Amino acid sequence: MLITGLILAIFLVIFTLINNERVTISLLFASVEIPLALVIILMIFIGVVLGIMVSLPAAYRKNREIRHLKGLLEACEKKKSGSDSIFTSENFIQSPVK
């Protein structure tokens, strides 16, 4: 992990030294002049954040389905061992994922 961090840091320093030209970014009411490397790094960061935000609902649905299926599996195991009926109102619930 430490070696990966060092390699990434070295890459970032080299990238910044190569792309040190200043570029003008026009916003709604102002213009900002910043290094090209900073623009690229900020856009990558924004892309990663947006990608995570888009994938969170799907991950939440999958986790909810996994919890539901684990509950059904436990109910089936109880039924198999003969200790309880699988078709109780608590265990016989339709899957929350469509």
Secondary structure per residue as TSV (DSSP state, phi and psi in degrees):
chain	resnum	aa	ss	phi	psi
A	1	M	-	360.0	-41.3
A	2	L	H	-65.6	-40.6
A	3	I	H	-65.6	-41.3
A	4	T	H	-61.5	-42.2
A	5	G	H	-63.2	-41.5
A	6	L	H	-65.2	-42.8
A	7	I	H	-63.2	-42.5
A	8	L	H	-63.9	-40.8
A	9	A	H	-65.2	-42.0
A	10	I	H	-63.2	-43.4
A	11	F	H	-60.3	-41.9
A	12	L	H	-65.0	-40.4
A	13	V	H	-65.1	-45.6
A	14	I	H	-62.6	-43.8
A	15	F	H	-59.6	-42.4
A	16	T	H	-67.2	-39.5
A	17	L	H	-67.7	-35.3
A	18	I	H	-72.8	-39.5
A	19	N	T	-106.2	54.4
A	20	N	-	-94.0	5.5
A	21	E	-	-65.2	145.7
A	22	R	E	-92.1	138.1
A	23	V	E	-123.7	154.5
A	24	T	E	-99.2	126.2
A	25	I	E	-108.1	121.9
A	26	S	E	-94.7	117.1
A	27	L	-	-97.0	-170.4
A	28	L	S	-58.5	-52.0
A	29	F	S	-120.4	6.6
A	30	A	-	-151.2	165.4
A	31	S	E	-121.5	139.8
A	32	V	E	-124.7	137.5
A	33	E	E	-109.7	113.7
A	34	I	E	-136.5	161.2
A	35	P	E	-63.6	146.1
A	36	L	H	-59.8	-39.2
A	37	A	H	-59.5	-40.1
A	38	L	H	-65.9	-39.2
A	39	V	H	-61.6	-46.1
A	40	I	H	-64.7	-44.6
A	41	I	H	-64.1	-42.1
A	42	L	H	-62.9	-41.3
A	43	M	H	-66.9	-37.8
A	44	I	H	-63.7	-44.1
A	45	F	H	-60.6	-46.1
A	46	I	H	-61.8	-40.3
A	47	G	H	-63.2	-40.9
A	48	V	H	-65.0	-45.0
A	49	V	H	-61.6	-44.8
A	50	L	H	-64.3	-39.4
A	51	G	H	-62.0	-41.7
A	52	I	H	-64.8	-43.4
A	53	M	H	-62.4	-37.2
A	54	V	H	-71.9	-33.5
A	55	S	H	-85.1	-15.1
A	56	L	H	-60.5	-44.2
A	57	P	H	-60.0	-39.6
A	58	A	H	-66.8	-40.2
A	59	A	H	-65.1	-39.4
A	60	Y	H	-62.7	-44.4
A	61	R	H	-62.3	-41.3
A	62	K	H	-65.5	-40.6
A	63	N	H	-64.5	-38.3
A	64	R	H	-65.0	-41.7
A	65	E	H	-65.5	-38.8
A	66	I	H	-62.8	-43.9
A	67	R	H	-60.9	-42.0
A	68	H	H	-63.1	-45.6
A	69	L	H	-67.6	-34.3
A	70	K	H	-63.7	-38.8
A	71	G	H	-62.8	-42.8
A	72	L	H	-64.7	-38.2
A	73	L	H	-63.8	-43.3
A	74	E	H	-61.9	-39.6
A	75	A	H	-64.8	-40.6
A	76	C	H	-65.4	-38.8
A	77	E	H	-66.5	-37.1
A	78	K	H	-64.4	-41.8
A	79	K	H	-63.2	-41.8
A	80	K	H	-64.8	-38.0
A	81	S	H	-77.6	-10.3
A	82	G	T	84.4	10.4
A	83	S	S	-87.6	-21.6
A	84	D	S	-154.9	158.4
A	85	S	-	-83.6	140.0
A	86	I	S	-75.4	-24.9
A	87	F	-	-97.0	53.4
A	88	T	S	-90.6	163.2
A	89	S	T	-64.3	-25.9
A	90	E	T	-75.7	-36.7
A	91	N	T	-94.1	-23.9
A	92	F	-	-96.2	77.4
A	93	I	-	-120.4	139.8
A	94	Q	-	-67.3	152.6
A	95	S	-	-62.0	135.0
A	96	P	S	-73.9	-14.3
A	97	V	-	-96.2	132.5
A	98	K	-	-100.2	360.0
